[in-house]
C-alpha cells in the first residue's frame, strides 16, 4: 500500500507546481502510473534513473532532493543505517544525472549551431550582396531603392517560408477588420469593417506571432 507520508510529500510538491492528480503527473513527466505508485510507496531504490530524471524537473526539485524525500533509506535512517551498497547506488544516480545534464547541454549546443547554419544558408545571398549594395547607395544617394529591395525581400521570404511563417496580409491591402488578427493604430472599427494594412503581421501555422497593424478606411 502507498506510504501515507510519501504520498503527502508528493501531493505537496505537485500542488506547488500546479499538478492536480497523480495521473496528470504521470502524463506531464512521461512516466507510468506504476512508477508514481512506487514513489508514493517510498520505493525509490526500485525506480530507474531515467524515471527519476524525468520526475525531478517536473516537480522542480533536484535529484538529490528527490532521493532525500522519497528514499526508504532516508525514511528509516533513525532505526536502520544505510548500507554501503545503497549509498553507492545513490552516488551512481548522481553521476548518471550529471552525465545526462552534460549530454543535454551538448545536444542543445549542436541544435543551436545547426539552426544558425541553416539560417545563414537561407540568407546567403543577402549576406554576400547587401554590404555592396549599401556601399553603392552611400556613394550614389540617388540610387533607386526599388533596385535594392529584392536583395532583402527574397532571402527574407525564403527564410519565412522555410520556418512556415506566413504574412497575415500585405501592406496597403484593404481587409475586413478582425480583432484577433489586426491591431488598430488609430480611430475605431467594428469587426467586419474595412481597414487598411499599415504593417503586416505573421502567423506560424495556427500560432499568431504578430498582429497586423491597421487603420480605418
C-alpha positions as CSV (number, residue, x, y, z in Angstrom):
1,X,0.0,0.0,0.0
2,X,1.2,3.6,-0.6
3,X,3.2,5.1,2.2
4,X,0.9,7.9,3.7
5,X,3.9,10.1,4.4
6,X,5.4,9.8,0.9
7,X,2.0,10.3,-0.7
8,X,1.5,13.5,1.2
9,X,5.0,14.7,0.3
10,X,4.4,14.1,-3.3
11,X,1.0,15.8,-3.2
12,X,2.6,18.9,-1.6
13,X,5.2,19.0,-4.4
14,X,2.5,18.6,-7.0
15,X,0.4,21.3,-5.5
16,X,3.4,23.7,-5.5
17,X,3.8,23.3,-9.3
18,X,0.1,23.2,-10.1
19,X,-0.3,19.5,-10.9
20,X,-3.7,18.3,-9.7
21,X,-3.6,14.5,-9.8
22,X,-1.2,11.5,-10.0
23,X,-2.5,10.8,-13.5
24,X,-1.6,14.3,-14.5
25,X,1.9,13.9,-13.0
26,X,2.3,10.7,-14.9
27,X,1.3,12.3,-18.2
28,X,3.3,15.5,-17.7
29,X,6.5,13.6,-16.8
30,X,6.0,10.9,-19.4
31,X,6.3,8.1,-16.8
32,X,3.9,5.3,-16.0
33,X,1.4,5.5,-13.1
34,X,3.1,2.4,-11.7
35,X,6.3,4.4,-11.2
36,X,4.4,7.1,-9.5
37,X,2.9,4.5,-7.1
38,X,6.5,3.3,-6.3
39,X,7.4,6.8,-5.4
40,X,4.4,7.1,-3.1
41,X,5.4,3.8,-1.5
42,X,8.9,5.1,-0.8
43,X,10.4,2.5,-3.1
44,X,12.7,5.0,-4.9
45,X,15.5,2.4,-5.0
46,X,13.4,0.2,-7.3
47,X,13.0,3.0,-9.9
48,X,15.2,3.5,-12.9
49,X,17.4,6.6,-13.1
50,X,15.7,7.9,-16.3
51,X,12.4,7.9,-14.5
52,X,13.8,10.0,-11.6
53,X,15.4,12.3,-14.1
54,X,12.0,12.9,-15.7
55,X,10.2,13.5,-12.4
56,X,12.7,15.9,-10.8
57,X,12.4,18.8,-13.3
58,X,8.6,18.4,-13.4
59,X,8.4,18.6,-9.6
60,X,11.0,21.4,-9.8
61,X,13.4,19.8,-7.3
62,X,16.9,18.4,-7.8
63,X,17.7,14.7,-8.0
64,X,19.3,14.9,-4.6
65,X,16.1,16.4,-3.0
66,X,14.0,13.7,-4.7
67,X,16.2,11.0,-3.2
68,X,16.2,12.6,0.3
69,X,12.4,13.0,0.3
70,X,11.4,9.6,-1.1
71,X,14.2,7.1,-0.4
72,X,13.3,4.4,2.2
73,X,16.8,4.7,3.5
74,X,16.2,8.3,4.5
75,X,12.8,7.5,6.0
76,X,14.3,4.8,8.2
77,X,17.6,6.4,8.9
78,X,16.9,6.7,12.7
79,X,16.5,2.9,13.0
80,X,18.4,1.4,10.2
81,X,21.8,2.6,9.0
82,X,22.1,2.8,5.2
83,X,24.3,0.1,3.6
84,X,27.4,0.9,1.6
85,X,25.7,-0.6,-1.4
86,X,22.7,1.7,-1.2
87,X,24.9,4.7,-0.7
88,X,26.9,3.7,-3.8
89,X,23.7,3.4,-5.8
90,X,22.6,6.9,-4.8
91,X,26.1,8.2,-5.7
92,X,25.7,6.4,-9.1
93,X,22.4,8.1,-9.6
94,X,24.0,11.5,-9.1
95,X,26.9,10.6,-11.5
96,X,24.4,9.5,-14.2
97,X,22.3,12.6,-13.7
98,X,25.3,14.9,-14.1
99,X,26.4,12.9,-17.2
100,X,22.9,13.3,-18.8
101,X,22.9,17.0,-17.9
102,X,26.2,17.5,-19.8
103,X,24.8,15.4,-22.7
104,X,21.7,17.5,-22.9
105,X,23.7,20.7,-22.9
106,X,25.9,19.4,-25.7
107,X,22.8,18.4,-27.7
108,X,21.3,21.9,-27.2
109,X,24.5,23.5,-28.4
110,X,24.6,21.2,-31.5
111,X,21.0,22.1,-32.3
112,X,21.7,25.8,-32.0
113,X,24.6,25.5,-34.3
114,X,22.6,23.6,-36.9
115,X,19.8,26.2,-36.7
116,X,22.3,29.0,-37.2
117,X,24.0,27.2,-40.1
118,X,20.7,26.6,-41.9
119,X,19.6,30.2,-41.4
120,X,22.9,31.5,-42.7
121,X,22.5,29.3,-45.8
122,X,19.0,30.8,-46.4
123,X,20.3,34.3,-46.0
124,X,23.5,33.7,-48.1
125,X,22.6,36.0,-51.0
126,X,21.7,38.8,-48.6
127,X,24.9,38.4,-46.6
128,X,27.0,38.5,-49.8
129,X,25.2,41.2,-51.7
130,X,23.8,43.6,-49.1
131,X,27.2,45.2,-48.0
132,X,28.0,46.0,-51.6
133,X,24.5,47.4,-52.3
134,X,24.6,49.5,-49.1
135,X,28.1,50.9,-50.1
136,X,26.8,51.8,-53.6
137,X,23.8,53.5,-52.1
138,X,26.1,55.7,-49.9
139,X,28.2,56.6,-52.9
140,X,25.1,57.4,-55.0
141,X,22.2,58.7,-52.9
142,X,20.0,58.9,-56.0
143,X,20.2,55.1,-56.5
144,X,16.6,53.9,-56.7
145,X,15.6,51.9,-53.6
146,X,13.5,49.6,-55.7
147,X,16.7,48.1,-57.0
148,X,17.9,47.2,-53.5
149,X,14.6,45.9,-52.1
150,X,14.8,42.5,-53.8
151,X,18.2,41.8,-52.1
152,X,16.5,41.9,-48.8
153,X,13.0,40.7,-49.7
154,X,13.9,37.4,-51.5
155,X,16.1,35.9,-48.8
156,X,13.7,37.0,-46.1
157,X,10.8,35.4,-47.9
158,X,12.8,32.2,-48.3
159,X,13.6,32.2,-44.6
160,X,10.0,32.7,-43.6
161,X,8.8,30.0,-46.0
162,X,11.3,27.5,-44.5
163,X,10.1,28.3,-41.0
164,X,6.4,28.0,-42.0
165,X,5.7,31.7,-41.3
166,X,3.0,33.5,-43.4
167,X,2.1,37.1,-43.6
168,X,-1.5,37.9,-42.5
169,X,-1.9,40.5,-45.3
170,X,0.3,42.6,-47.5
171,X,1.0,46.3,-46.7
172,X,-1.6,48.5,-48.3
173,X,-4.2,45.8,-48.6
174,X,-7.8,46.6,-47.6
175,X,-9.2,43.8,-45.4
176,X,-12.1,43.1,-43.1
177,X,-11.2,44.0,-39.5
178,X,-10.6,41.0,-37.3
179,X,-9.5,41.9,-33.7
180,X,-7.8,38.5,-33.4
181,X,-5.5,39.3,-36.3
182,X,-5.5,43.1,-36.5
183,X,-4.4,45.9,-34.2
184,X,-5.8,49.3,-34.8
185,X,-3.2,52.1,-34.9
186,X,-5.8,54.9,-34.7
187,X,-9.5,55.5,-34.8
188,X,-12.0,52.8,-34.2
189,X,-13.6,50.0,-36.3
190,X,-16.1,47.2,-35.8
191,X,-15.3,43.6,-36.8
192,X,-16.1,43.1,-40.4
193,X,-15.5,46.8,-41.4
194,X,-12.8,47.6,-44.0
195,X,-9.4,48.6,-42.7
196,X,-6.1,49.2,-44.4
197,X,-2.9,47.3,-43.5
198,X,-0.1,49.6,-42.4
199,X,2.3,47.0,-41.0
200,X,1.9,43.3,-41.9
201,X,1.5,40.6,-39.2
202,X,2.6,37.0,-39.2
203,X,1.2,33.5,-38.4
204,X,3.2,30.3,-38.0
205,X,0.7,27.6,-38.6
206,X,-2.1,28.2,-36.1
207,X,0.1,30.3,-33.9
208,X,-0.2,34.1,-34.1
209,X,3.2,35.7,-33.9
210,X,2.3,39.4,-34.5
211,X,-1.0,41.0,-35.3
212,X,-1.1,43.2,-38.5
213,X,-1.3,46.9,-37.7
214,X,-4.2,48.6,-39.5
215,X,-6.1,51.9,-39.8
216,X,-9.8,52.5,-40.7
217,X,-10.5,53.1,-44.3
